[in-house]
């Protein structure tokens, strides 16, 4: 059992505690409340109970990265460690991120040091359909033991990236029309397959289309790479046409079509605004976008798109969004509860509540401020990162 005492607890639920405690048993939060309710006399440092005295520091849910390529595009490894894009075929829905994620990538430790306890990880955006994302915890050596949800989303891409990748290969797509047409064709065939399976459960299973069933059954969303306003609206058009869930990833020109996005009802994962405007389609990228979307009722998360910008800067990206107009509360939500809701895992992570995973980060200030230090990162009740100088262990 792990108990964190005397914390300034931000739960991301209805109530916070200025001097509170959190108790975790068997990986789950079993109690949370005011220190007046905590039976301190029953706590003792030993093999069965581990106590962290937060000493008034901020205790909050572990931070969530809603879109990245950590462990698939490895740092320091070049081509040998880059498994992000199978860029020789435009439609590859059967690819699974879990078969390429390397937990030994240094980025996982950087994430832990930043208080990031989970991440949505998957293939890149060179293909019209890139493959299946997975939602993982950031601590471990075996991907299978780190999985929270897999598959968690199906990656699709619009606009510049597929156009650029295939324009020199003499094959489609080289236009936005072809990108949309190939996705429609794939979804149409997948829908026909889903109908056959539904009407006859003994139908011989087809590996190519089996991976689409969770999408068509609205169990997981399309994860749509789209920067430009027209590409965002094409993604919306196709998702509506096939009646499927979708997240709008990057959404760089989302602030130009707020009314349309309000009507569409899809959530947005905004970023990486810390990266350079090195492509034509990101010329209107700005930190103000996240705040304009969330302020107008659109469920919004912030992303680094690691390694496009470094994963450890995720809370700083949220802080820069706050600087440019996002509310402080929405800034916290963008890297915790809103991110969890968008990723479809808010039953387990994103807030501190009884029954949820014991994923907790302790900071000596607001993590969205650049001088703030991570003192301790806890995943499922176990310390995954600890600043030895902070002296919080009881």
Buried (B, 14 or more C-beta within 10 A) or exposed (E): BBBBBBBBBBBBBEEBBEBBBBBBBEEBBBBBBEBEEBEEEEBEEEEEBBBBBBBEBBBBBBBBBBBBBBBBBBBEEEEEBBBBBBBEEBBBBBBBBBEBBBBEBEBBBBBBBBBBBBBBBBBBBBBBBBBBBBBBBBBBEEBEEBBBBBBBBBBBBBBBBBBEBBEEEEEBBBEBEBBBBBBBEBBEBBBEBBEBBEEEEEEEEBEBBBBBBBBBEEEBBBBBBBBBBBBBBBBBEBBEEBEBBBBBBBBBBBBBBBEEBEEBEBBBBBBBBBBEEEBEBBEBBBBBBBBBBBBBEBBBBBBBBBBBBBBBBBBBBBBBBBEBBBBEEBBBBBBBBBBBBBBBBBEBBBBBEEEBBBBBBBBBEBBBEEEBBBBBBBBBBEBBBBBEEBEBEB
